[in-house]
Amino acid sequence: MDRKYILSVEALPDHVLQVDFVSGSRLLLDMKPYLDKMRFRPLSDPEVWKSVVTNGIFIRFGDVELSHDEILTMAEQKHESNGRY
């Protein structure tokens, strides 16, 4: 059984990733802090950044792939580092 979590994804300006979930929630994730990491360096290329797609479970930018769980973890870590819970 394939369970879909992500409805759509859009690469916004300034490396902000908009993720719309099937639940109706929307997440705006600032990816700039991750661009210096080896895994995410390709996202610095505007063509790669704009190539984002989803199959409902994963988000892909060419060879860079993130699961919905990973995106939520990244958002949660960012949220906690800002001192808000």
FIKOLZA-1660 file (N, C-alpha, C; in steps of 0.1 Angstrom, whole numbers, plus 5000, padded with zeros to 4 digits):
% residues 85
   i   px   py   pz ch aa at
   1 5008 4988 5000  A  M  N
   1 5000 5000 5000  A  M CA
   1 5009 5012 5000  A  M  C
   2 5007 5021 4990  A  D  N
   2 5014 5034 4990  A  D CA
   2 5006 5044 4997  A  D  C
   3 5012 5050 5007  A  R  N
   3 5005 5060 5015  A  R CA
   3 5012 5074 5011  A  R  C
   4 5004 5083 5006  A  K  N
   4 5009 5096 5002  A  K CA
   4 5007 5106 5013  A  K  C
   5 5018 5114 5015  A  Y  N
   5 5018 5124 5025  A  Y CA
   5 5019 5138 5020  A  Y  C
   6 5026 5139 5009  A  I  N
   6 5028 5152 5002  A  I CA
   6 5019 5154 4990  A  I  C
   7 5012 5165 4990  A  L  N
   7 5003 5168 4979  A  L CA
   7 5011 5175 4968  A  L  C
   8 5019 5185 4972  A  S  N
   8 5026 5192 4962  A  S CA
   8 5038 5199 4968  A  S  C
   9 5048 5203 4960  A  V  N
   9 5060 5209 4965  A  V CA
   9 5064 5220 4954  A  V  C
  10 5069 5231 4960  A  E  N
  10 5073 5242 4951  A  E CA
  10 5086 5248 4956  A  E  C
  11 5095 5251 4947  A  A  N
  11 5108 5257 4951  A  A CA
  11 5106 5272 4949  A  A  C
  12 5105 5279 4961  A  L  N
  12 5103 5294 4961  A  L CA
  12 5116 5301 4960  A  L  C
  13 5115 5314 4957  A  P  N
  13 5128 5322 4957  A  P CA
  13 5135 5321 4971  A  P  C
  14 5148 5324 4970  A  D  N
  14 5156 5325 4982  A  D CA
  14 5157 5311 4989  A  D  C
  15 5156 5301 4982  A  H  N
  15 5158 5287 4987  A  H CA
  15 5148 5283 4998  A  H  C
  16 5136 5288 4997  A  V  N
  16 5125 5284 5006  A  V CA
  16 5117 5273 4998  A  V  C
  17 5115 5262 5005  A  L  N
  17 5107 5251 5000  A  L CA
  17 5093 5251 5005  A  L  C
  18 5083 5251 4997  A  Q  N
  18 5069 5251 5001  A  Q CA
  18 5064 5236 4999  A  Q  C
  19 5060 5230 5010  A  V  N
  19 5055 5217 5009  A  V CA
  19 5040 5217 5014  A  V  C
  20 5031 5212 5006  A  D  N
  20 5017 5211 5009  A  D CA
  20 5014 5196 5012  A  D  C
  21 5009 5193 5023  A  F  N
  21 5006 5180 5027  A  F CA
  21 4992 5176 5025  A  F  C
  22 4989 5164 5023  A  V  N
  22 4975 5159 5020  A  V CA
  22 4966 5163 5032  A  V  C
  23 4971 5165 5044  A  S  N
  23 4964 5169 5056  A  S CA
  23 4958 5183 5055  A  S  C
  24 4963 5191 5045  A  G  N
  24 4959 5204 5044  A  G CA
  24 4970 5214 5050  A  G  C
  25 4980 5209 5057  A  S  N
  25 4990 5217 5062  A  S CA
  25 5000 5222 5052  A  S  C
  26 5006 5233 5054  A  R  N
  26 5016 5238 5045  A  R CA
  26 5029 5241 5053  A  R  C
  27 5040 5237 5048  A  L  N
  27 5053 5240 5055  A  L CA
  27 5062 5248 5045  A  L  C
  28 5067 5259 5051  A  L  N
  28 5077 5267 5044  A  L CA
  28 5091 5264 5051  A  L  C
  29 5100 5257 5044  A  L  N
  29 5112 5253 5050  A  L CA
  29 5124 5261 5043  A  L  C
  30 5131 5268 5051  A  D  N
  30 5143 5276 5046  A  D CA
  30 5154 5266 5044  A  D  C
  31 5158 5264 5032  A  M  N
  31 5169 5254 5029  A  M CA
  31 5183 5260 5029  A  M  C
  32 5184 5273 5030  A  K  N
  32 5197 5280 5029  A  K CA
  32 5207 5275 5040  A  K  C
  33 5203 5272 5052  A  P  N
  33 5213 5266 5062  A  P CA
  33 5219 5253 5058  A  P  C
  34 5212 5246 5048  A  Y  N
  34 5217 5233 5045  A  Y CA
  34 5226 5233 5032  A  Y  C
  35 5226 5244 5025  A  L  N
  35 5233 5244 5012  A  L CA
  35 5248 5242 5013  A  L  C
  36 5254 5244 5025  A  D  N
  36 5268 5242 5026  A  D CA
  36 5272 5227 5029  A  D  C
  37 5262 5219 5031  A  K  N
  37 5264 5205 5033  A  K CA
  37 5265 5198 5020  A  K  C
  38 5275 5189 5019  A  M  N
  38 5278 5181 5007  A  M CA
  38 5265 5176 5000  A  M  C
  39 5256 5170 5007  A  R  N
  39 5244 5164 5002  A  R CA
  39 5235 5174 4995  A  R  C
  40 5235 5186 5000  A  F  N
  40 5225 5196 4995  A  F CA
  40 5232 5207 4986  A  F  C
  41 5245 5206 4984  A  R  N
  41 5252 5216 4975  A  R CA
  41 5245 5217 4961  A  R  C
  42 5241 5206 4955  A  P  N
  42 5235 5208 4942  A  P CA
  42 5223 5217 4942  A  P  C
  43 5216 5219 4953  A  L  N
  43 5205 5228 4953  A  L CA
  43 5208 5243 4951  A  L  C
  44 5221 5246 4952  A  S  N
  44 5226 5260 4950  A  S CA
  44 5224 5263 4935  A  S  C
  45 5224 5253 4926  A  D  N
  45 5222 5255 4912  A  D CA
  45 5208 5259 4909  A  D  C
  46 5205 5270 4904  A  P  N
  46 5190 5274 4901  A  P CA
  46 5182 5264 4893  A  P  C
  47 5189 5257 4884  A  E  N
  47 5182 5247 4876  A  E CA
  47 5178 5235 4884  A  E  C
  48 5187 5231 4893  A  V  N
  48 5184 5219 4901  A  V CA
  48 5173 5223 4911  A  V  C
  49 5174 5235 4917  A  W  N
  49 5165 5240 4927  A  W CA
  49 5151 5240 4921  A  W  C
  50 5149 5245 4909  A  K  N
  50 5136 5246 4902  A  K CA
  50 5131 5232 4898  A  K  C
  51 5139 5222 4898  A  S  N
  51 5135 5209 4893  A  S CA
  51 5127 5201 4903  A  S  C
  52 5124 5206 4914  A  V  N
  52 5118 5198 4925  A  V CA
  52 5105 5192 4921  A  V  C
  53 5103 5179 4925  A  V  N
  53 5091 5171 4922  A  V CA
  53 5088 5162 4934  A  V  C
  54 5076 5157 4935  A  T  N
  54 5073 5148 4946  A  T CA
  54 5065 5136 4940  A  T  C
  55 5066 5125 4946  A  N  N
  55 5057 5113 4943  A  N CA
  55 5047 5111 4954  A  N  C
  56 5047 5121 4964  A  G  N
  56 5037 5119 4975  A  G CA
  56 5044 5114 4988  A  G  C
  57 5056 5108 4986  A  I  N
  57 5063 5103 4998  A  I CA
  57 5077 5110 4998  A  I  C
  58 5084 5111 4987  A  F  N
  58 5097 5117 4986  A  F CA
  58 5096 5130 4978  A  F  C
  59 5106 5139 4981  A  I  N
  59 5108 5151 4973  A  I CA
  59 5121 5150 4967  A  I  C
  60 5122 5152 4954  A  R  N
  60 5135 5150 4946  A  R CA
  60 5138 5163 4939  A  R  C
  61 5151 5166 4940  A  F  N
  61 5158 5176 4931  A  F CA
  61 5169 5169 4924  A  F  C
  62 5166 5164 4912  A  G  N
  62 5176 5156 4905  A  G CA
  62 5180 5144 4914  A  G  C
  63 5193 5143 4918  A  D  N
  63 5198 5132 4926  A  D CA
  63 5196 5134 4941  A  D  C
  64 5191 5145 4945  A  V  N
  64 5189 5148 4959  A  V CA
  64 5175 5144 4963  A  V  C
  65 5174 5136 4973  A  E  N
  65 5160 5131 4977  A  E CA
  65 5158 5133 4992  A  E  C
  66 5146 5137 4996  A  L  N
  66 5143 5138 5010  A  L CA
  66 5129 5132 5012  A  L  C
  67 5128 5124 5023  A  S  N
  67 5115 5118 5026  A  S CA
  67 5106 5128 5034  A  S  C
  68 5094 5126 5035  A  H  N
  68 5085 5135 5042  A  H CA
  68 5089 5135 5057  A  H  C
  69 5093 5124 5062  A  D  N
  69 5098 5123 5076  A  D CA
  69 5110 5132 5078  A  D  C
  70 5119 5132 5069  A  E  N
  70 5131 5140 5070  A  E CA
  70 5128 5155 5069  A  E  C
  71 5119 5158 5061  A  I  N
  71 5115 5172 5060  A  I CA
  71 5108 5177 5073  A  I  C
  72 5100 5169 5079  A  L  N
  72 5094 5173 5091  A  L CA
  72 5104 5174 5102  A  L  C
  73 5114 5165 5102  A  T  N
  73 5125 5165 5112  A  T CA
  73 5133 5178 5110  A  T  C
  74 5136 5182 5098  A  M  N
  74 5144 5194 5096  A  M CA
  74 5136 5206 5100  A  M  C
  75 5123 5206 5098  A  A  N
  75 5115 5218 5103  A  A CA
  75 5114 5218 5118  A  A  C
  76 5113 5207 5124  A  E  N
  76 5112 5206 5139  A  E CA
  76 5125 5211 5145  A  E  C
  77 5136 5207 5139  A  Q  N
  77 5149 5211 5145  A  Q CA
  77 5151 5226 5143  A  Q  C
  78 5147 5231 5132  A  K  N
  78 5148 5246 5130  A  K CA
  78 5139 5253 5140  A  K  C
  79 5127 5248 5142  A  H  N
  79 5118 5254 5151  A  H CA
  79 5123 5254 5165  A  H  C
  80 5129 5243 5170  A  E  N
  80 5134 5241 5183  A  E CA
  80 5147 5250 5185  A  E  C
  81 5155 5252 5174  A  S  N
  81 5167 5260 5176  A  S CA
  81 5163 5275 5177  A  S  C
  82 5151 5279 5173  A  N  N
  82 5146 5292 5175  A  N CA
  82 5141 5295 5189  A  N  C
  83 5141 5284 5197  A  G  N
  83 5136 5286 5211  A  G CA
  83 5120 5286 5212  A  G  C
  84 5114 5281 5201  A  R  N
  84 5099 5281 5201  A  R CA
  84 5095 5266 5201  A  R  C
  85 5085 5263 5209  A  Y  N
  85 5080 5249 5210  A  Y CA
  85 5065 5249 5208  A  Y  C
% end
